[in-house]
Amino acid sequence: MKNKEMNFAERVFAPTPKWFKILRTVGIALASVGGIIIASPVALPVGIVTAAGYLILGGSIISVVSQTGVKTEEEAEPDK
């Protein structure tokens, strides 16, 4: 199946290239750090809490966009 003919569900479940797997992991880590800061039981300055919200947003966007990257037919072949 060609990549241009894929719908969203097929694209999400298709194999992901190594670079996008790394980006997805970084995005998940950023979102996790933001969530930890927001869930902190200690009263933090408003600027830090706001920055944590942006970390969650940015990490989530990076993760979702990275998950939709698919290997091309040439990349799907096993390495020699």
Backbone torsions as a table, in degrees:
resi	resn	phi	psi	omega
1	MET	NA	136.4	179.6
2	LYS	-80.1	149.2	-177.1
3	ASN	-63.9	-29.6	-177.8
4	LYS	-72.0	-21.2	-177.0
5	GLU	-95.1	6.9	-176.3
6	MET	-83.0	140.3	170.6
7	ASN	-88.2	178.7	-172.9
8	PHE	-62.4	-44.2	-178.2
9	ALA	-63.4	-42.8	178.7
10	GLU	-64.2	-37.9	-179.5
11	ARG	-66.5	-40.1	-179.1
12	VAL	-67.3	-37.5	-176.8
13	PHE	-91.1	-0.4	177.6
14	ALA	-76.4	161.0	178.3
15	PRO	-60.2	139.8	-177.7
16	THR	-104.1	136.0	176.9
17	PRO	-64.3	157.4	-175.4
18	LYS	-58.4	-43.1	-178.7
19	TRP	-60.0	-41.3	-179.5
20	PHE	-72.5	-27.1	173.6
21	LYS	-66.0	-39.9	178.1
22	ILE	-64.8	-45.9	177.9
23	LEU	-60.8	-40.5	179.0
24	ARG	-61.4	-41.6	179.1
25	THR	-65.4	-41.1	177.4
26	VAL	-63.7	-41.9	178.6
27	GLY	-63.0	-41.4	177.8
28	ILE	-64.4	-39.8	178.8
29	ALA	-64.5	-43.0	178.6
30	LEU	-62.2	-44.4	179.4
31	ALA	-64.3	-37.3	178.7
32	SER	-65.9	-42.7	178.4
33	VAL	-62.3	-42.7	177.6
34	GLY	-62.0	-41.5	178.2
35	GLY	-65.2	-38.1	178.3
36	ILE	-65.0	-41.6	-180.0
37	ILE	-65.1	-43.8	-179.3
38	ILE	-66.8	-36.4	-178.0
39	ALA	-82.5	1.3	-178.6
40	SER	-60.1	134.0	-179.4
41	PRO	-75.6	-8.8	-179.2
42	VAL	-89.4	140.1	176.6
43	ALA	-68.8	119.4	-178.7
44	LEU	-111.1	156.0	177.3
45	PRO	-60.1	153.0	-176.8
46	VAL	-60.2	-36.7	-179.5
47	GLY	-61.9	-39.6	179.5
48	ILE	-69.6	-40.5	179.0
49	VAL	-66.2	-39.1	177.3
50	THR	-64.6	-43.3	177.8
51	ALA	-62.1	-36.5	178.1
52	ALA	-64.6	-37.5	176.1
53	GLY	-62.2	-40.8	176.9
54	TYR	-67.8	-34.3	175.7
55	LEU	-62.6	-42.8	178.7
56	ILE	-63.3	-46.0	-179.6
57	LEU	-62.4	-50.2	-179.3
58	GLY	-63.2	-43.6	179.0
59	GLY	-63.7	-38.4	178.8
60	SER	-66.2	-43.1	179.9
61	ILE	-65.4	-43.9	178.2
62	ILE	-60.0	-42.9	-178.2
63	SER	-65.3	-45.3	-177.8
64	VAL	-67.4	-44.4	-179.8
65	VAL	-66.4	-38.3	179.2
66	SER	-66.2	-33.1	-179.2
67	GLN	-68.7	-25.5	-178.0
68	THR	-85.3	-4.4	175.1
69	GLY	-72.5	133.7	-178.8
70	VAL	-123.7	154.5	175.9
71	LYS	-73.7	140.6	174.4
72	THR	-77.1	169.8	-178.5
73	GLU	-60.8	-34.3	179.4
74	GLU	-69.3	-36.8	-178.7
75	GLU	-76.4	-24.2	-176.4
76	ALA	-71.4	-16.4	179.6
77	GLU	-69.9	143.3	179.3
78	PRO	-65.4	149.8	179.0
79	ASP	-67.3	144.8	-179.0
80	LYS	-90.4	NA	NA
